[in-house]
Amino acid sequence: MAVLLDQAIPPALTLLRTGQDGERVDAATLLASICEKRPGAAAFLVAEGALPAVTKLLTTDDISASDAAARALWVLVKDDRKLLSPGRDALGIEGVKLVEPLLTLVEAHEDQQDKEDEQQEQQQDAGDDEDELITDAIGATKSLAVDNGDDALLLLRALAAQDQDVRDKLKGQSEILGTRCTVM
């Protein structure tokens, strides 16, 4: 299995860099999954220059592309957060330009969680029968747009820890850098 994962990295990296929009999202998702399973894959991808392609995907207007890119970027840098430092110039973009897309993901994820909690409370209060609960749960799952909000928040926090400009941009938003995330 390890050999197959390793062999998937070069074509996925090529798609991440040069593929169409959907291919780039799929490539970012695949590379993040590989990095989670294969020790050393993240360091290899960073050395091969994957970070600028991922940050480019993160800054698109497509929330699902940004979501996949946030997960991929977090997986790539979480073991070497100094890559987020402006002095390293590894991202191919100023870190401060990642703040808005990351905040958008974090807020969208929180909104989704709030809506899901509210729907569950309403269903419990109304005493809906089991079939309606299943239908609503399936519908709620399909409507989710952001699956990696926690990764986006962790990435935002790590970026702020490494980049003074990001910290300055987030001034007054202590809840972002505070205890909002339970994953850390």
Residue pairs with C-beta under 8 A, 6 or more apart in sequence:
2 38
5 34
5 37
5 38
5 41
6 38
6 41
8 30
8 34
9 31
9 34
9 41
9 44
9 45
12 27
12 30
12 31
12 34
13 27
13 31
13 45
13 48
13 50
13 53
15 23
15 24
15 26
15 27
16 24
16 27
16 28
16 31
16 50
16 53
16 54
16 57
17 53
19 27
21 60
21 62
21 65
24 53
24 57
24 65
25 57
25 62
25 64
25 65
25 68
25 69
28 54
28 57
28 65
28 68
28 69
28 71
28 72
29 68
29 71
29 72
31 41
31 45
31 50
31 72
32 68
32 71
32 72
32 75
32 76
34 41
35 41
35 42
35 45
35 72
35 75
35 76
36 75
42 75
42 76
42 77
42 78
42 79
42 80
43 79
43 80
45 76
46 76
46 77
46 80
46 83
46 90
50 76
51 73
51 76
51 77
51 83
51 90
51 91
51 92
52 91
52 92
52 93
53 92
54 69
54 72
54 73
54 76
55 69
55 73
55 91
55 92
55 93
55 98
56 92
56 93
57 65
57 66
57 68
57 69
57 72
58 65
58 66
58 69
58 70
58 73
58 98
58 101
58 102
59 66
59 93
59 97
59 98
59 101
60 66
60 69
63 104
63 105
63 108
63 145
63 146
64 145
66 101
66 104
66 105
67 105
67 145
67 146
67 147
67 148
67 149
67 152
68 148
70 101
70 102
70 105
70 148
70 151
70 152
70 155
71 147
71 148
71 151
73 155
74 148
74 151
74 152
74 154
74 155
74 158
75 151
76 83
77 83
77 84
77 155
77 158
78 154
78 158
81 158
81 161
81 162
82 88
82 162
83 90
83 91
84 90
84 91
84 95
84 158
84 159
84 161
84 162
84 163
85 162
85 163
86 94
86 95
86 162
86 163
86 165
91 98
94 165
95 159
95 162
95 163
95 165
95 166
96 163
96 165
96 166
96 169
98 155
98 156
98 159
98 166
99 156
99 159
99 166
99 169
99 170
102 152
102 153
102 155
102 156
102 159
103 156
103 176
105 146
105 148
105 149
105 152
106 149
106 152
106 153
106 156
106 176
106 180
108 145
108 146
108 149
109 146
109 147
109 148
109 149
109 150
109 152
109 153
110 149
110 180
112 144
112 145
112 146
112 149
113 149
115 140
116 140
119 136
119 140
123 132
123 133
123 136
128 136
146 152
150 181
150 183
153 176
153 180
153 181
153 183
154 181
154 183
154 184
156 166
156 170
156 176
156 177
157 176
157 177
157 181
157 184
159 166
160 166
160 167
160 170
160 177
167 177
170 176
170 177
